[in-house]
Amino acid sequence: MNTDKQESKPETGTGKIPLKRLVMPKSAKNREEAWYIQDQKENEPHGWIQWKGTDVCMDVYCKCGCHSHIDASFAYNVKCPKCGTVYFCNGHIEFIEIEEEPDTCVVTGEA
């Protein structure tokens, strides 16, 4: 009898939450270097935030474990209030396809 336990990943649309992917933190010497190593997401659904100095409300999770909150303008970079680590804000955001369209807060882009 085989008693090996195997973990299986849930299939799309099952309503089960998949296991988190292992993500290795990135670091760069400065903003210019960070710009070139940011995730590009070229062949997958994504969005690009054009930072224009507008207000942002953001939860920030640092590598040191600190969770902070920011309500600010010009959030091109964020600094952890606990350990002082400074992060470049990547403009790429992940898009996750959903099967059921919400009744509100859905915007349509210009083609």
Secondary structure by P-SEA (a helix, b strand, c coil): cccbbbbbbbcccccccccccbbbbbbcccaaaaaaacccccccccccccccccbbbbbbbccccbbbbbbcccccbbbbcccccccccccbbbbbbbccccccccccccc
